[in-house]
Amino acid sequence: MAFTAAYLTEIESLIALSKFQLICEVLTKLLDQYFLVIAAKYWVADKLWHSEMDN
């Protein structure tokens, strides 16, 4: 019985760890997309600024 309880505790800790890792991966991807959008906005703004200055 003690073996089963220890085994279940180990499985529960692995599940918790995998959920935490999944949340971290999702947050990382969201942040990557967020910064990619910001970089794209600044790039477009920079191109527009330089095209206005050239005219």
Secondary structure as a PSIPRED ss2 file (coil, helix, strand):
# PSIPRED VFORMAT (PSIPRED V4.0)

   1 M C   1.000  0.000  0.000
   2 A H   0.000  1.000  0.000
   3 F H   0.000  1.000  0.000
   4 T H   0.000  1.000  0.000
   5 A H   0.000  1.000  0.000
   6 A H   0.000  1.000  0.000
   7 Y H   0.000  1.000  0.000
   8 L H   0.000  1.000  0.000
   9 T H   0.000  1.000  0.000
  10 E H   0.000  1.000  0.000
  11 I H   0.000  1.000  0.000
  12 E H   0.000  1.000  0.000
  13 S H   0.000  1.000  0.000
  14 L H   0.000  1.000  0.000
  15 I H   0.000  1.000  0.000
  16 A H   0.000  1.000  0.000
  17 L H   0.000  1.000  0.000
  18 S H   0.000  1.000  0.000
  19 K H   0.000  1.000  0.000
  20 F H   0.000  1.000  0.000
  21 Q H   0.000  1.000  0.000
  22 L H   0.000  1.000  0.000
  23 I H   0.000  1.000  0.000
  24 C H   0.000  1.000  0.000
  25 E H   0.000  1.000  0.000
  26 V H   0.000  1.000  0.000
  27 L H   0.000  1.000  0.000
  28 T H   0.000  1.000  0.000
  29 K H   0.000  1.000  0.000
  30 L H   0.000  1.000  0.000
  31 L H   0.000  1.000  0.000
  32 D H   0.000  1.000  0.000
  33 Q H   0.000  1.000  0.000
  34 Y H   0.000  1.000  0.000
  35 F H   0.000  1.000  0.000
  36 L H   0.000  1.000  0.000
  37 V H   0.000  1.000  0.000
  38 I H   0.000  1.000  0.000
  39 A H   0.000  1.000  0.000
  40 A H   0.000  1.000  0.000
  41 K H   0.000  1.000  0.000
  42 Y H   0.000  1.000  0.000
  43 W H   0.000  1.000  0.000
  44 V H   0.000  1.000  0.000
  45 A H   0.000  1.000  0.000
  46 D H   0.000  1.000  0.000
  47 K H   0.000  1.000  0.000
  48 L H   0.000  1.000  0.000
  49 W H   0.000  1.000  0.000
  50 H H   0.000  1.000  0.000
  51 S H   0.000  1.000  0.000
  52 E H   0.000  1.000  0.000
  53 M H   0.000  1.000  0.000
  54 D H   0.000  1.000  0.000
  55 N C   1.000  0.000  0.000
